[in-house]
Amino acid sequence: MADQPDLSGVRRGDLCPGERVTLSDPKGRRHSVVLAEGGKFHTARGIVDHDELLHRPEGRVVRSTGGTEFLVLRPLLGEFTTSMPRGAAVVYPKDAAQIVVDADIFPGARVIEAGAGSGALTLSLLRAIGPTGRLISYERREDFAQVAAKNVRNFLGSEHPAWTLITGDLVERLAADPPDPVDRMVLDMLAPWDCVDAAGEVLIPGGVFCCYVATVTQLGRVIETLRVHGGFTEPEATESIIRGWQAEGLAIRPKHSMIGHTGFLITSRRLAPGQTAPARKRRPAPGAYGADYEGPRGSSDAG
């Protein structure tokens, strides 16, 4: 049986020309460098020759001509996505990790993504579905699509056979050329509520609808649209915040900087055809929906 191709983007062995490495200085500053025969990395602390790194293992410490030591490592996926060239803003690693888990992206999953942006979330989705899955990414802007394609190719080292990148509007393209049913739909776009009906048409029963938005107004509109549609479970909304810690002897405390709010994640599951979500039992706070609110689907459960 032939070996399956390695589509993880993880490289092993000695460093080769064309590979990207991260050089970390004693102050923790990281520099992303693409290696080339005869190349040189210039810093205020001297020059590092690429030839000192090539055809040798990662994890070494090299010294610049100015005497500064740099730790040499291949970048992890999270490091690559935060330092890679970008057109659109990227989905940060903490949010990509939450999306992969909360949307339950599994090996072999059939997934639709929109928009692809710069390809950061795309890489996490491709790694999760593996070579047996299927990822169709939609991106409205041709320039963003080109950046995403290049970033994915640079990280993986080749084209991913499970990935299709389509330039165009998600709703229009789904109407013109409907794909086979999918297990998951992940949206990172300006107006994802416009795609709820289309998601209902293509998601299998039990499939996960996952939406990443930046503002509370987007959050509220997506949730209300899912409720009005009636064919999805009650949406769940979360955000993740990461705070680093500094440990120096007895001085153990939170770092002064942290990765705070970057976006909200909304997840909901598709119901079977003809089924509607059970009416919510809890009563909204008085005035939450305004004086004329009559409750979901005409019921009178306003406070």
Steps between C-alpha positions, in 0.01 A plus 500: 500500500645837400580745776250781545651841418591716798262794477556629853761757402735354763852457366768281653871452450755764407401849391480550123501801264153653467394405852377762745661508844455712811804662660444599864735741676576513877216751555245265348458694176432271208602550138354301211759414234479304174829317452701524178845387395737791563227705669558729797274615783584858600429631849616790714704239687686371198448258213403132502606302191235265369774252414559460874142368528453301179544122495508493879227413753268754658522566873853641471636828634696712255697818563484814285809691396419741784503223761123464556367147532188389312299184554404340166172306471246423232180697571199324645168548322393775741826687453478469123147637478577807711812588301404398145415756229138606519233678305209470742542482878576147618309282744735478799617158623289514817184549293599246234551242774160577651335475158657159429375365835158671528411428137632145548717498187603136466716293260301437184251783566334683210531871578404830339696811601427865413691728473845360462672832575875443523470124557575480874180318597520301176826342614350390833197355324715313247716353773188385688320337204811328365538353150167314516287810571374776275531875550337749264607858576317800355656845481341803334822687425741361243803667663419343837449161335843521339663583835318209667603255229864607523508478881346153503744381234799652681412335831408157366771494236252389231137517393250331734285250305206544737478878449302698245522881499217685324493874436150643532207565732406196709122526460519569126744217433302251709185591306675470164696183575374322815762267651429164656373519860765600753558422867618844609478861388741760641444867421740789559339789312335839538131396475475128580126528578443527125631144466276325756240387244774370269662318791169333578485366145848346490560380858407143589266443799716533809759700307669791674461863395790705641539874465788729603411870541676802648225715653205458734260636239608226258469247781143601578387504138642156424332349807162658425517389136568141605206513741264641239607237248377233741702217347796529737556429866524786748827681413788511745735800513847507655830686488846394614761710676858392562717646773866406523691466827854596593697271730832636631596342831241612753365769268214306344230725361292568190679669213422866438366424152241243398306382196158642582190526286548412134158364413189306600423144400140392435409134450171328424395163357273428205172328575344232280277619212156609618610530862502827693692592808307468829380834633728646761369459855687784661341843491704790362574791728233774500564735210766278344322501163306825524140580593344331194675164532257204502746214545645254249261382224217708642491356854450748779788436740642849531557629849 
